[in-house]
């Protein structure tokens, strides 16, 4: 939390622009996705994740998306073309 010179907490800054709209690609644990979602939750990143795309149905990172109600799409490389 940011504090003033006398130690009082400062109110959060109003965003200067609309949130960035992100689509995140994952294939495993989804640690980058987790970091992005935490930054959004903590107000450090003015963005929203619209969708997560993954190439593995069993990727543990899909749990991060589910906890934040982010839609997921699985693209199977064998059938994608």
N, C-alpha and C positions, 0 to 999 in steps of 0.2 A: 504494500500500500504506500502511496506517495504521501509525504507529510510536508506541512508548511515549515517555515523557519522555526516556529515555536513548538513544533512537534504535533500540532493538530492535524488530523487526517484531512486531505484535500478531496473534494468531490470528484467523481470521474469526469473526464473531459467529454464533451459532446463530440460525436464523430463529425469529421469534416466532409465526408462523402458517404454515399450509400454503401451498405456492406458488399464486400467482394463475394461473388457467387462462385463456389469452387466445386469441382468434381475431382475426387481423389482416387488414384489407382493404387491398389494394394495386391500383394501376392502371398503374404505371410502373416507375421504378427501385427502389422499395422501400427508400428510405433510412431511413424510420421503422422498418420491419421490421428492417433491418440493425442500427440502433441498439439496438433492444429485444433482439435476439439477442446482441449484444456485451455488453450490460449483464447479461444472464443468465449468459453465459459467465464474465464477470469477477466475479460474485458481488455485483454492485450492485443486482440486481433479483431478488427471490425469486418467480419465475414460470416458466411453461412455455407455449410456443406450441403449441396443439393443432392448429391448421389455418390455412392462408392461403387467402383467397378473392380471386380476381382476375377482372377483366372482359376481360383480354387474354391470349391464349395466348402471345404473343411478349413479354410484359413482362419486362424484364431482372431485376426484383426477384424473380422466381420462382427464380432461381439461388441467392439467399440462403437461401430455404426448402429447396431441394434439398441445399445444403451442410450443413444442420442436420437433415436427414431429417424435415422437417415436411411433412405431407401438404398437397397443394394442390387446390383446386377452382376450375375456371374456369366462370364464369357469363356466358353470352352474353346481353347485354341484348336483342338482337333476338329471341331465342327464349325468354327468361325470362318474358315475360308482359306 
